[in-house]
Amino acid sequence: MPTAQITDLAAWKAAHARPIADACRWSEAIETLWLANLRIGFAWQRMFLRALGAR
């Protein structure tokens, strides 16, 4: 049947938009994680420098 080859455009868009949305979520999660680690690193650095300055 020739009509079997017709693609449902809504289904196609949904299937192809999902990986992009997933990639955006992963990117945001990684960015949040890196930012938290960076803040913790700077906090430890400040604590260390203050401890050295108190001597």
C-alpha angles and dihedrals in degrees: 000000000000093000091063089074094059110109123225099237095204092052091046092051092047092050093048096043093054097071090049092051090047091050091051091051092049091048091051092048092050091047091051091049093049091047092051091049091048092052091049090049093052091046091054090047091052091048091050093048092047090050090052092047093052092064 
